[in-house]
């Protein structure tokens, strides 16, 4: 099935809705227009998020540090995400899985695909970087008569999927979510790879790890570990991360049935079971998956404050403050030993994303703030002095944070 060209939209991540037969559905479905997370959490999970860690991560039934007992070949971590989907196919719970596979000409470029055989889920293993119109294939799934579907998606795709779900007519829908906030177009990602190594085309694997290092693997078997602080982030163009990704309000994919990421995994993965359907998927893996308690160490406040200061400069068009080169190795050595880990690392990233959203929208599109910034984002950012200014918060949602 050939994909239609996308309809032009402001703040669009090309989730695929604008390529469907009725592109006007974006008006109701898009996360970047007027999201309503309390209502959608109620619809999907039977309740909106509570306090404590649910303020940061959304509705939670259970959380685990997890890994597959036998790691899947070619997986980004050990293959939990594709393992969940393959099990749904193998047990006949779904007719197809809507997910991303690598483009035939570029292994880093995501290409949406409908997979109908469990063994073929191996095609979806690994990390892709870039926008891809995943949801456009919902129409193909309908045309092919698939009544039971699983979808693996990032937050902006999942929000739109949930808004459309009632009208799609599927008998059964399983949603496996992965966290996301710092996506970019594939062309930009190739620029980043070229700054990391003199032979970027030979890089076969890249992962941001919870030990504050990036792991890179090469086609010839070589491996490199680069501390976060030694990444060439300051050398990237100011629009390397599009405004959509700098203003994302759902890092942890709260409308998925189950979220699989790395932030609180401390070297393994972090699995958030959000509802009964998510619990069903995880339970079905049985002893093929190893589950352990999630830990938490360190304190996040200093790291978040430093991030906010630098983000405020960037949002205002000022250059980022660069750490002196002689200090970088020292801090890179200290970070994995003294920095936040486990759940505290995850809270750190969510607070950073909340601050980033507010600062960049305030600078670039202030008129959109009252509709785009949900209450929970303001509550997360409030301890750092980021509170609504006049006109930044819809009156109906004002709970005294002005």
C-alpha positions in Angstrom: 0.0 0.0 0.0 1.5 3.4 -1.0 1.2 6.1 1.6 -0.5 9.4 0.8 1.6 12.6 1.2 1.0 14.2 4.7 -1.3 17.1 5.0 0.7 20.2 6.2 0.3 20.6 10.0 2.0 22.8 12.6 4.0 20.9 15.2 3.6 17.6 13.3 5.5 14.4 13.9 3.9 12.7 10.9 2.2 10.0 13.1 0.3 9.0 9.9 -3.2 10.4 10.7 -2.8 13.3 8.2 -2.1 10.7 5.5 -5.3 8.9 6.1 -8.6 9.3 4.1 -9.8 12.0 6.5 -6.7 14.1 7.4 -9.0 16.5 9.3 -9.0 13.8 12.1 -5.8 15.4 13.2 -7.8 18.2 14.8 -9.2 15.8 17.4 -6.4 13.2 17.5 -3.2 15.2 17.7 -1.2 15.4 20.9 0.1 18.8 19.9 -3.2 20.6 19.5 -5.3 20.2 22.7 -4.4 17.0 24.6 -6.7 15.9 27.5 -4.7 13.4 29.4 -7.0 13.0 32.5 -10.0 12.1 30.2 -7.9 9.8 28.0 -6.3 8.0 31.0 -9.8 7.5 32.3 -11.0 6.0 29.0 -7.9 3.7 28.6 -7.1 2.7 32.1 -10.4 3.3 34.0 -8.8 6.1 36.1 -6.6 9.1 35.7 -3.1 9.2 37.3 -2.7 9.6 41.0 -0.1 11.3 43.1 3.5 10.2 43.9 5.2 8.5 41.0 2.0 8.4 39.0 2.3 12.1 38.6 5.6 11.5 36.7 4.9 8.2 34.9 1.1 8.1 34.5 -1.3 5.3 35.8 0.7 2.3 37.1 -0.5 -1.1 38.0 3.0 -2.6 38.5 6.6 -1.6 37.6 9.5 -4.0 37.0 13.2 -4.1 36.2 13.2 -6.7 33.4 15.1 -8.6 30.8 14.4 -11.6 28.6 15.9 -14.8 30.0 17.4 -15.5 26.6 18.2 -12.2 24.8 16.9 -12.0 21.3 19.5 -11.7 18.5 19.6 -8.2 17.1 17.4 -6.7 19.8 18.2 -3.2 21.1 18.2 -4.6 24.7 17.0 -8.1 25.2 13.9 -8.1 23.0 11.0 -7.5 25.4 9.0 -5.2 23.1 9.2 -7.5 20.1 8.8 -10.5 22.4 5.5 -9.3 23.7 4.2 -8.7 20.2 5.5 -12.0 18.9 3.7 -13.8 21.7 0.5 -12.1 20.8 0.8 -13.4 17.2 2.0 -16.9 18.3 -1.0 -17.4 20.7 -3.5 -16.1 18.1 -4.6 -13.1 20.2 -4.0 -10.7 17.3 -4.1 -11.0 13.6 -1.3 -8.5 13.0 1.2 -6.2 14.7 1.6 -2.6 13.4 5.2 -1.5 14.1 8.3 -0.1 12.6 11.0 -1.9 10.5 14.1 -0.5 8.9 13.8 1.1 5.5 15.3 -1.0 2.7 17.9 1.6 1.9 18.6 3.0 5.4 18.8 0.9 8.5 18.2 3.9 10.7 15.1 5.1 8.9 11.8 3.7 10.3 9.3 2.2 7.9 5.8 1.3 9.1 4.8 -2.3 8.6 2.0 -4.8 9.4 3.5 -8.1 10.6 1.4 -11.2 10.7 3.9 -14.0 11.6 5.6 -14.2 15.0 8.9 -15.1 13.5 8.9 -12.0 11.4 8.9 -9.8 14.5 12.7 -10.1 14.3 12.5 -7.6 11.5 11.3 -4.9 14.0 14.2 -5.4 16.5 16.6 -2.6 17.1 16.4 1.2 17.2 15.2 3.5 14.5 15.4 7.3 14.5 13.1 9.6 12.6 9.5 10.3 11.9 7.4 7.6 10.3 3.6 7.5 9.5 2.8 4.4 11.5 -0.9 5.1 11.9 -1.5 5.5 8.1 -1.4 1.7 8.0 -4.5 1.4 10.2 -6.5 1.7 7.0 -4.6 -1.1 5.4 -5.3 -3.2 8.5 -9.0 -2.6 8.1 -8.9 -3.3 4.4 -7.2 -6.7 5.0 -9.9 -7.6 7.5 -7.7 -7.7 10.6 -10.1 -7.6 13.6 -7.5 -7.9 16.4 -4.5 -5.7 16.2 -1.4 -4.9 18.3 0.4 -1.6 17.9 3.9 -0.7 19.0 4.3 3.0 19.1 5.8 6.1 20.6 3.7 8.6 22.6 2.5 10.9 19.9 1.4 7.9 17.8 -0.3 6.3 20.8 -2.2 9.4 21.8 -3.6 9.7 18.3 -4.4 6.0 18.2 -6.3 6.2 21.4 -8.3 9.2 20.2 -9.3 7.3 17.0 -9.7 3.9 18.7 -13.5 3.9 19.2 -14.1 4.7 15.5 -11.6 2.1 14.1 -13.8 -0.9 14.7 -11.2 -3.4 15.9 -12.5 -6.2 18.1 -9.3 -6.2 20.2 -6.5 -3.7 20.4 -3.2 -4.2 22.4 -0.9 -1.2 22.7 2.8 -1.6 23.5 4.4 1.7 24.1 8.0 2.9 24.2 9.1 6.1 25.9 10.2 9.0 23.6 11.1 12.6 23.8 14.2 13.3 21.8 13.4 12.1 18.3 14.6 13.9 15.2 14.5 13.4 11.4 16.6 10.6 10.1 18.8 13.0 8.1 19.7 14.8 11.4 20.5 11.5 13.0 23.1 10.8 10.3 24.7 14.1 11.1 25.0 13.1 14.7 26.5 9.8 13.8 29.1 11.6 11.6 30.2 13.6 14.7 30.6 10.5 16.8 32.9 8.5 14.4 34.9 9.0 11.3 33.2 6.0 9.7 29.5 6.6 10.6 28.1 4.3 8.0 29.7 1.3 9.9 27.8 2.1 13.1 25.2 -0.6 13.6 23.9 0.1 17.1 23.5 3.1 19.4 21.9 3.2 22.8 21.7 5.8 25.6 22.3 3.8 28.7 21.3 4.4 32.3 25.0 4.6 33.4 25.3 8.0 31.6 27.1 6.6 28.6 26.2 6.0 25.0 27.0 2.5 23.7 28.0 2.3 20.0 28.6 -0.9 18.1 30.1 -1.3 14.6 29.7 -3.8 11.7 33.1 -5.2 12.4 32.3 -6.1 16.0 34.0 -3.1 17.6 32.3 -1.3 20.5 32.7 2.2 22.1 31.3 3.8 25.2 31.0 7.6 25.2 30.0 9.4 28.4 27.0 11.7 27.9 29.1 14.8 28.8 31.5 14.0 26.0 28.8 13.8 23.3 29.0 16.6 20.6 25.5 18.0 21.6 26.7 21.6 21.5 27.9 21.1 17.9 24.4 20.2 16.7 22.2 22.7 14.9 19.7 24.5 17.1 16.8 22.8 15.4 18.4 19.3 15.5 15.6 18.3 17.9 12.4 19.7 16.3 10.1 21.8 18.4 7.6 19.0 18.6 10.1 16.8 20.5 11.2 19.7 22.6 7.6 20.3 23.7 6.5 16.7 24.2 4.4 16.2 27.3 4.3 12.4 27.4 7.8 11.0 27.8 6.6 7.7 29.4 3.8 6.8 26.9 1.0 6.9 29.5 -1.8 5.7 27.2 -0.1 2.4 26.3 -1.3 -0.8 28.0 2.3 -1.5 28.8 5.4 0.7 28.5 8.9 -0.8 27.9 11.9 1.5 28.2 15.3 1.8 29.9 15.2 4.8 32.2 14.7 3.1 35.5 16.2 -0.2 34.5 19.7 0.3 35.8 21.2 -1.7 33.0 18.1 -3.7 32.2 14.8 -2.5 31.0 12.0 -0.8 32.8 8.5 -2.2 32.3 5.4 -0.3 33.4 2.2 -2.3 33.4 -0.7 0.1 33.2 -3.9 -2.0 33.0 -5.3 -5.5 32.8 -4.4 -5.8 29.1 -0.8 -4.9 29.8 -0.7 -7.4 32.7 -2.1 -10.1 30.4 0.7 -9.5 27.8 3.5 -9.6 30.4 2.0 -12.7 32.2 1.9 -14.6 28.9 5.7 -14.4 28.6 6.0 -16.6 31.7 9.5 -17.6 32.6 10.9 -16.2 29.3 11.1 -12.9 31.1 13.0 -12.1 34.3 11.3 -9.6 36.5 12.9 -7.8 39.5 12.0 -4.9 41.7 12.8 -1.4 40.5 15.5 0.5 42.5 16.1 4.2 43.1 19.2 6.0 44.2 20.7 9.5 44.2 19.1 13.0 44.1 17.9 14.7 40.9 17.4 18.3 41.9 20.9 19.7 41.0 20.9 18.0 37.6 17.5 19.3 36.8 18.3 22.9 37.9 21.4 22.8 35.7 19.4 21.5 32.7 16.8 24.2 33.2 19.4 27.0 33.2 21.0 25.7 30.0 17.6 25.1 28.4 16.5 28.7 29.2 19.6 30.0 27.4 18.9 27.8 24.4 15.2 28.7 24.2 16.2 32.4 24.3 18.7 31.9 21.4 21.8 32.1 23.6 24.7 29.6 23.2 24.8 26.6 25.6 27.2 26.9 28.4 30.0 24.4 27.6 31.8 22.6 30.4 35.6 23.0 30.3 37.2 20.1 28.6 39.4 19.3 31.6 36.3 19.0 33.8 34.4 16.6 31.5 36.3 13.4 32.4 36.0 14.1 36.1 32.2 14.6 35.9 31.8 11.7 33.5 33.5 9.5 36.2 31.3 10.9 39.0 28.0 10.7 37.2 27.5 7.0 37.2 28.6 6.8 40.8 26.8 9.7 42.4 24.0 10.7 39.9 20.4 9.6 40.1 19.7 6.0 39.2 16.7 3.8 38.7 13.4 5.6 39.4 15.2 8.7 40.4 16.9 8.8 37.0 13.5 8.4 35.4 12.0 11.2 37.5 15.0 13.4 36.5 14.2 13.0 32.8 10.5 13.6 33.2 11.2 16.8 35.2 13.6 17.9 32.5 11.1 17.3 29.8 8.4 19.3 31.7 10.7 22.2 32.0 11.9 22.0 28.4 8.3 22.0 27.2 7.4 25.1 29.1 10.5 27.1 28.2 10.5 26.3 24.5 6.8 26.8 24.0 6.9 30.1 26.0 9.6 31.3 23.6 8.4 29.9 20.3 4.6 29.5 20.5 3.2 31.1 23.6 -0.3 31.2 22.3 -0.4 27.4 22.3 0.6 27.0 25.9 -2.9 27.1 27.4 -4.0 24.2 25.3 -0.8 22.2 24.9 0.6 22.1 28.5 -1.5 19.7 30.7 -1.9 20.2 34.4 0.5 17.4 35.4 3.3 19.1 33.5 2.8 22.3 35.5 2.7 20.3 38.7 6.0 18.6 37.8 7.7 21.8 37.0 6.4 23.9 39.9 9.1 22.9 42.4 11.6 24.6 40.1 9.8 27.9 39.9 8.2 27.2 36.5 4.6 28.3 37.0 1.9 29.6 34.6 2.1 33.2 33.6 -1.0 35.1 32.6 -2.7 33.5 29.6 -0.6 30.3 29.7 -3.2 28.1 31.4 -6.8 27.6 30.4 -9.1 29.0 33.1 -11.1 25.7 33.2 -7.9 23.9 34.2 -6.7 26.4 36.7 -6.1 24.7 40.1 -4.5 27.6 41.8 -1.0 27.4 40.1 -1.1 31.0 38.9 
